[in-house]
Structure formats: structure tokens, C-alpha cells
């Protein structure tokens, strides 16, 4: 069973930065794609960034391009999301996701609140 654990969320002022981490159990073998999603109150969950396992292509939502950077460390099976120039509309619960041959796995989420 794969477990994903996010950390690094919190309260930050507009214009500030946060770095989220997602530590995954198990081997990196079998991972097809990794991603960060977010869900704001009353809204559907949306894709923030996605990293393909083969080739390492990274795609971002238009709303975060130029501000957020996703990365991964294969040695530790950890994924990161560096978030800069945060805006109030970035407030949401952020989830990490791994799509594997064995199934689709989600973390429990970490709250990010951008407010003055």
C-alpha cells in the first residue's frame, strides 16, 4: 500500500512563499505520473502541477505558471511544490497524487491560507 504524506502548509501573507513536501512510501518503480492538486472551499479539485515519471515533463495550471515550481527527488521518493508570490486565491487544501500501475493514490492534504 502506497502512502503519501504532505507537509509544509500554513498561513502566509500575500506575496509570501511556502514550500510543500510530499513524502511517499514504496518504490518509485511503477509510478506513471505525480501531481499536486488543490481544492478551495466550494470548488472542485483542480490540477496545480504534474510531473511525468518518464522524461520528467512538468505541466502547470495557467493560474500558477511563473510562481510555482514542482520538483521531485527520486532517491527519497519525495515531491515538492515551491510556491512564490502567493495570492489570496491560492488558498486551498493542497493534495499530492501518484498514479501508479497499481492504482491512484492521494495524500491527506495540507492547508494553505494566504491572508493579511
C-alpha positions in Angstrom: 0.0 0.0 0.0 1.4 3.4 -1.0 1.1 6.2 1.5 1.6 9.9 0.6 2.1 12.5 3.4 2.1 16.2 2.7 3.7 18.8 4.9 4.6 22.5 4.7 1.3 24.2 4.6 0.3 27.2 6.8 -0.7 30.8 6.9 1.2 33.3 4.8 0.7 36.9 3.8 0.1 37.8 0.1 3.4 37.9 -1.8 4.9 35.4 0.5 6.3 31.9 -0.1 5.8 28.3 1.1 7.3 25.0 0.2 5.2 21.9 0.3 6.6 18.4 0.5 5.1 15.0 -0.3 6.8 12.0 1.1 5.8 8.7 -0.5 6.3 5.2 0.8 7.3 2.4 -1.6 9.5 2.3 -4.6 9.5 4.8 -7.4 9.1 1.9 -9.8 5.6 1.8 -11.3 4.9 5.5 -11.0 3.4 6.9 -14.1 2.7 10.5 -13.1 2.9 12.6 -9.9 1.0 15.7 -9.3 -0.2 18.5 -7.0 -3.8 19.4 -6.8 -5.8 21.9 -4.7 -9.3 22.3 -3.6 -10.7 25.6 -2.3 -14.0 25.7 -0.3 -17.0 25.2 -2.6 -14.9 24.5 -5.6 -13.8 21.3 -7.4 -10.4 19.9 -7.0 -8.0 21.3 -9.7 -4.6 20.3 -11.0 -1.8 22.6 -10.0 1.3 20.8 -11.4 2.0 17.4 -12.9 5.3 15.6 -13.4 5.6 12.6 -15.7 7.7 9.8 -14.4 9.3 9.0 -17.7 11.0 12.1 -19.0 10.2 14.3 -16.1 7.9 16.7 -18.1 6.2 19.2 -15.8 3.0 20.9 -16.6 1.4 23.8 -14.7 -2.0 25.3 -14.4 -2.1 28.7 -16.1 -3.0 30.3 -12.7 0.3 29.3 -11.2 2.8 29.5 -14.1 5.8 31.6 -13.2 5.0 31.5 -9.5 5.0 27.8 -8.6 7.8 25.2 -9.2 7.3 21.4 -8.8 10.2 19.1 -8.4 11.0 15.6 -7.3 13.8 13.7 -5.5 13.8 10.1 -6.8 16.2 9.0 -4.2 13.8 9.8 -1.3 10.6 9.4 -3.4 9.6 12.9 -2.3 7.9 15.6 -4.4 8.0 19.3 -3.7 6.0 22.4 -4.6 7.7 25.7 -4.2 5.1 28.4 -4.1 6.2 32.1 -4.5 4.2 35.3 -4.9 1.3 33.7 -3.2 -2.2 35.3 -3.7 -5.3 35.0 -1.6 -6.9 33.0 -4.4 -4.2 30.3 -3.8 -5.9 29.5 -0.5 -6.9 25.8 -0.6 -6.1 22.4 0.7 -3.2 21.0 -1.4 -3.0 17.3 -2.2 -0.3 15.3 -3.7 -1.1 12.4 -6.0 0.7 9.5 -7.6 -0.8 7.5 -10.5 0.8 4.1 -10.5 0.3 0.9 -12.4 -1.2 -0.5 -9.1 -3.7 2.4 -8.7 -4.3 6.1 -7.9 -3.0 7.4 -4.5 -3.7 10.6 -2.6 -2.3 12.2 0.5 -4.5 13.6 3.2 -3.9 17.2 2.2 -2.3 20.3 3.8 -4.0 23.6 4.3 -2.5 26.7 2.6 -4.0 30.0 3.6 -2.9 33.3 2.1 -4.2 36.3 4.0 -3.1 39.5 5.5 
